[in-house]
Each structure stands twice: as structure tokens, then as C-alpha cells.
Amino acid sequence: MLNWPKHVLNIQYRMHPAISSFPNSEFYLNQIVDAPNVRSRGCEKQYLPGKLFGPYSFINISESREEIDDEGQIRNLVEAAVVIKILQNLYRGMSSRIHSSGC
């Protein structure tokens, strides 16, 4: 193509290992190493209880529907309400941890 040298990432520093495993296996032939900072116990935090709130989640919202407003913008009010509820729970969970830990 342009005959420029390639510089390929070999250590990733930002993604949780459960998230980095997909692009690593699908695009990098498992050549990317997770840095120590993302393999540490601090990266295993769960801010809300339950398996749903791990490093990533897929949430099926079966009763939602997209609508088009008067300006042609697509919106989904049910999905937006679910996101707001999750963020409120996350905020409450973090607030209670901060207040109980004295930070």
C-alpha cells in the first residue's frame, strides 16, 4: 500500500482483560499482553452487586422501541430510562462506599 513501517501494539494498559481478550484473539493473533496494572486486583472492582455488572454487560431490553421525533432524530426512551436507572444505582453504590470508607 503506502510502504510505511508498521508499529504494532504489544502491551495494552487500559482495558480489563475480559474485554481485551476479544480484539486480542480476533485481530492480533493473541500477541497482545495485558499490562500489570490491568491484571491487578484493583481492576477486578465491581461497583454494583451481581453478575450483570462485571467488566461489560449486554442488556436485552425487550419492551423498547425506537421513535422518530419531529426533527427526524431517532430515540429510544425505554433504553434511555434503563441507562438512567443503572447510572443512578451506580452513583448510589459509589456514594455509599465513599461515605462508609471515610474517603
N, C-alpha and C positions, 0 to 999 in steps of 0.2 A: 504494500500500500504506500505509505509515506516513508518507509525505511527509517523511522525513528527508533532508537533503542527503547525497549520495554523495561519498566521498573515495576515489578510485581510485589505487592504487599506480602509479607511473610509472617507478621505478627499483628494481631488485631487487639486493640486496647479498650474498646467501648461497648461491645455487645456482650450480653450474657451468653455463656457457652451454649445454652439451649437454643438461642436464636442464631448464633454464628454457625452452628453445625450445618444448617441447610445451605447457605451460599458456599460454605467451605466444601461440602461434598459435591454440590451441583456445578460449581463454576471454577473451583480452584483445585480439584483433584485431591482434596484433604491435605493440602500443603500449608494451610494457614494454622498457626499456633495461637491459642488464646494466651494473652499476657497474664502474668501472675495476679495483677490487680483485678481481673475479671474472674479468675479462678478462686479468689479468696472467699472466705465465709461471708464477708460483708456484701458480696454480690448475691448471696442467697436470701436476702431480706424478702419478707412478704409483708406488705403494708396492710393487707386485709386478710382475714382468715378464709380458708377454703382453697380447694384445688383450682378454682376458677381464676384466682388472682396470682398466678405464677408469673414467670418472665414474659409470657404472652398468652393471649386468650382469643379464641374465636367464639363469638356470642351469636347464636341464632335467634333473631327476633322475628318470630313467625307472624305476628299480627301487624307488622309495619307496612306502610305503603308510601310510595313517592307521589308527591303532588307538584304541580307546576303553578307558581303564583302568577299574578297579573303581569309581571315583568319577564316571564319566561324562565325564572330561576327554579331549579328542581330542589325540593326539600323533602325531608322525611322527619316529621315531627315526633313520631314514636321513637325512632332511633335516637334523635336528639335528646328526648326525655330520659332514655336509658343511660346515655352518656352522662347527663347531668346527675342522675342518681348515683352512678358509680363514682363520679368525682366528689359528690357530697360525702359519700361513705368513706372514700379515701381521705378526704380532708378531716373528717371526724376521727378516723383511726389514727392519723398522724398527730392531730391535736391532742388526743388522749395520751399518746406515747410521750409527747414533748412535756405535757404537764405532769405526768407520773414520773418521768425520769429526772425532772428538775433542770432540764437543758434550757 
